[in-house]
Amino acid sequence: MKPVPWITGPRTSCGSTSTTDSAYPDKEKDNMQNFHISATGHSLNYLPEYVAVWQGFFEEEGLDVTASVPSPWDLVLSDIGSGKAAAALGGIWVPSMFRGRGKRYVPFAQVAARAPLAIVGREKSEDFDWKAVPGKLISMKGSNGASVGLFIKLLLREHGIDSRDVRFVQDLDGKMLTDLFIGGMGDYLVIDYPSAVTLETSGAGHAVQALAVTGGNVPWSVYYTDGEADEAQIDTQTRFVRALARGMDWILANDAENYRDFLARTFPKFAPDLLIRLTNVYRVNGMWTTPRIDPGAYARWQRGISDGHLTSAPIPYGDLIDSRPTAAFAKV
């Protein structure tokens, strides 16, 4: 596993950075508590975590937060099981699926409250109609987990469409499916929103549904542990959550143009203008709210997970979620 290269320079108030010095010199880290995250990806929807590192919010809570992205992705489970990582970051469908089946993975916070996906089609976005989807072929990656397929089928049901009336290709890598779509396979392609807009810019399709905007709320990306937390771990998680919330608030208070360089360095595979545009889309459409897993959004996603046969029935909120670290964010 390799650490995620968030940023190399010291934090500033509005986004410019220097690359000549370490952000946090080793002598300042001597008394810090390490909090390592094993993540299933490195994504724009994880931005509050990266900002909280960059702006020093974790440091102010006494935490030295680091992250890595193992391959294959399910090594995150080995990392939290062995103690190599304090938390895994990924889909809540994993803790849901394992509950009562030999493992107890415990979600305690969320970073992304919406699915960072888009549907790419061959028609223009204004011509897209959910009612026309039956009979069509939808390609959606399945090599990195079940979330994409579960979510699309949930949306289909919510739009009154029986998923059995739609054809799917979902067991392949997203890059391969994208190449096949460009080559003419299928009617729709479901990929991450930044890649969808990049594809649209190239003229290879149209982002007919930006699901981060139209898809509604679900606890898409959550932090979870292996086993129940003791009091010391709850204290650590609570401090982590406070800093993460400050990262969310900082993003919501700052137009993405103000930290263009940070975004470009953090996500070098995407054009800076695209990153700014999509960050601002996420800001105003509820991608980042609070670290608390919303019960209503949770219940909706549990229906999708259960309907996808990963669980026998939706799991009650309190049976899966440890709400203690985010208690301060509960609605009064």
N, C-alpha and C positions, 0 to 999 in steps of 0.2 A: 504494500500500500504506500502511496506517495501523498504527502501533505498537499492540501489544496493551496495554490499560490494566490491568496486573496490580494495581498498588497505588500509592498516592501518598505514603504516610507512612513514617516510619522503622521499622525492624524492632524487635520486642519478643520476649520469650521465650515468650509464651503467646497471642499473637494479637490483642491490642488495638493499635490504631495511631492515630497522629495524622495529620491531613491538612493540617497547617499548614506543614510543611517538606518539601522533597524528601528522598527516602530516601537518595540519594547525591549530595551537592552536587557541582557541576561541578569545583570545585577538587580534589576527591578523585578525580575521574575522569581528570584530566590524564595520569596515568601508567598508566592502565588500558588493556588491550588489548580492542578491540571484538570481540565475537563475536555476529554477528547471525544469527538463525534465521528462515528462511522456512518457515512451518508451513502445513499443509493445513487446519488448524482451530484452534479455541480450546476445549479440552475438559477435563473433569474428570480424565480419565485422564492428562493432561499435568501434573497437579498438582505432582509433584516438581520440575519445572523452575521453576514459579512460586514455590514455597516457597524454592527455592535462591536465587532473586533476592531475595525478600522478606527472608529471614534473613541475607543477605549472604554466603552460602557461595561464590558465584561471585566476589564482590568479594575475598574472602580468597585466592582463587587468581589474582588480578590480572586478572580478566575482567569487562568491562562487557557483560553479556548482555542483548540486546534481541530482540524478535520481532515479526513482522508476519504477517498472513494475507492473501495476495493472492487476487484473484478475476479469472478462474477459478483454481482451485486449482493447476493444472499450471504456473502461472507460477513455482512454487517451483523448477522445473528451470532456467528462465531466470535466476533469482536466483543459484543456485549456479554456473551456467555463466559468468555475467558477473563473479562475485566480489562481487556485492552482498550475498550472504549466505555465511557460513562453513559453514552446514549447512542441509539441508532436514529437516523433520520430517514423517513420514507413513508410509505402508505400505511394507513391504519387498517387496511385489509389483512395485513400480516398478523398483528396481534389478535385481530378478530378471528381469523382462520384457525389459529393455534389454541385459542381459549378452550380449555377442557380436553385438549388433545396432547397432553404431555408437557406442554410449555406454558408459561405465564409471562407474556410480554405485556408491559404496562405503559400505555401512552400517558404522558403527563403534561404535554403542551403541543401547540401547533404553531407552524410558521406561515403556512399558506392556507387560506380559507376558500380558495376557488381552484378549479382545474385549469392549469396553464396551457390549455390545448386549443387547437383550431381545427375545423373541418375544411379541407381544401377540395374544391370541386372544379368542374370544367365550365360551369355556367358562371355568370356574374353573381355577386352576392345578392343583388336585389331580385334576382330570379330564383333564388333558392326557396324551396318549399318542403317542409317536413313531410307533408302528405304525399309528395312524389318519391319519397325514399324507398318504399316497398318495391322489391324487385331489383333494386340497384346493388352494386358490389361496393362494399366499404372495406378498405385496407387500414388496419390499425396494428401497431406493433405489439407483440406479446413477449418479446425476448427479455424484457426488463421488468416483468411483473404483470399483474392482472388489472391494474387500475384503469387503463385506457378502455379496455373492452367492457369492464363493469360500468363505467360511466356512460359510454355511448349507449349501451343497452338500457340503462336507467333513463336516459333522455328520450330514447325511442318510446319506452313505455309511458313516460309522462306526456308524450305527444300523441298517445293513443295508437301507437304502432306496435304490432306484434313482431318481436325480433326474428321470429321464424320466417317472416316474410321478406327478410333482408339477407343477402349473401355476405359472408365475412371472410377475409383473409387476415388472420391475426396471430400467427405463430412465428413470424419472421422479424428480423431486425428493421428498425425504422429507416435506416439509410437504404437498405435493399428495397423496401416497399416504396420509398420515395423515387428511387431510380426506375422501378417498374411502373409507377404511376406516370412519371414523365414519359416513359416509353409507350404508354397507352393502356396499361392494365387498370381496370376498375373505373368506377364513377366518382368515388370519394376517397380521400386519404386523411386520416386523423394523425396529426403530429403536434409537437410542441409549438406554441404560438410564435416564438421567434423564428423557428425554421419555416413555418407556414408563410409568414410575411416575407421572408427571404425568397422563398419559392415563388410567391406571387410577384415580387419585384423582378424576378428573372423572366416572367411571362409564361411560366409553366403551369399556371393554374390560378384560382382565385380563392382567397380565404372567405368562404361563404358563411361561416359561423365562427366568430371569435368567442369560444366558450368561456374564456375568462370574463367576458362581458355578459353573455347571454345564458350561460350554463347554470347560474345559481350557486348557492353556497354548499360546500361540503368540506369537512376537515381533510384536505388533500394531502398535506405533508405534515407529519407529526413526529415528535421526539418520543422514544419509548425505551424502556429498560428491560433487562432480563430479571424477572422476579420483583416482588414487592420491595419498596424502598424503606430503609430504616430512618430514624429521625435525622441522623447526620446527612443522609442522602437527600432527604426532603429539604433540609436547609440549603444544601448545595443547589438543588434544582430550583428552589425559590429564588435564589440569587441569580441563577442563570435566566430565569423567566423575567425577572425585573429588568435585566440588561437587554434581553431580547425585545421586550416591550418598548424600551427606549429607542432601540433600533427602528422599530415600526413607526413610532411617533416622529423620529427624525426624518424618515423617508416621507411621511405624509406632510411634513412641514416644509419640505424642500423640493422645488422643481428639479427634475433629474438633470436638466441642463447645467445646473450648478455643480454637479459632480461627474461631468462627462469623462474626465480622465480616469477616475476610479472605476466607472463602469467599463470603460474600454480595457483597462488592465485586468479586471476581474473576469471579463467574458471576451477574450480576444478573438474568438471565432465569429463574432457578430459585428456588424458595422456600428460605430458609436451612435449615429443618428437613429438607427433602429432601436438600440438599447434605450435611448432617451425616450423615444416615442412610446415603447411598450411599458417602460417603467411608469410613465405618467398615466398610461391606460390602466395599469394595475393599481396605481395610487387612488384613482377616482372610482374604481369599480369593486372595491372590497376585497382585493387579494390579501391585504394586510389589515387586520383589525386589532385583535389582542391575542396574546398567547393562549387564552382560555379556549378550549374546544367547545363550541357553541352546541348546546343540547339539541336544538331544532335541526341544525345542519347535520349533526351526528346521526339523528334518527333517520333523516333522509338517506344518508349514505349507508346506514345499516340495512335499509331496505334494498338498496342496490347490491350490497355485498351478499345478502341472503338470497336475493333473487338470482344471483350468479352462482348459487349452490356452494359457496365457500363456507357458509354456516347454515345450520338447520333452521335458524330463526334469527331475527334481529336481536342483538345483545343490548339489554338495558344499560343506560349510560353509566350508572354507578357500579355495574358489574365488570366493566372494562377499564374505565378511566380513573386515574388517581387525580382528583381535583384539588388536592391540598396545595401543590406548588402554585397554582393559579387562583387560589381562593380570593386574593385581593382584587381580581378582575371580574368576579361574579357580579351579575346585575342585581341591584338592590330591589 
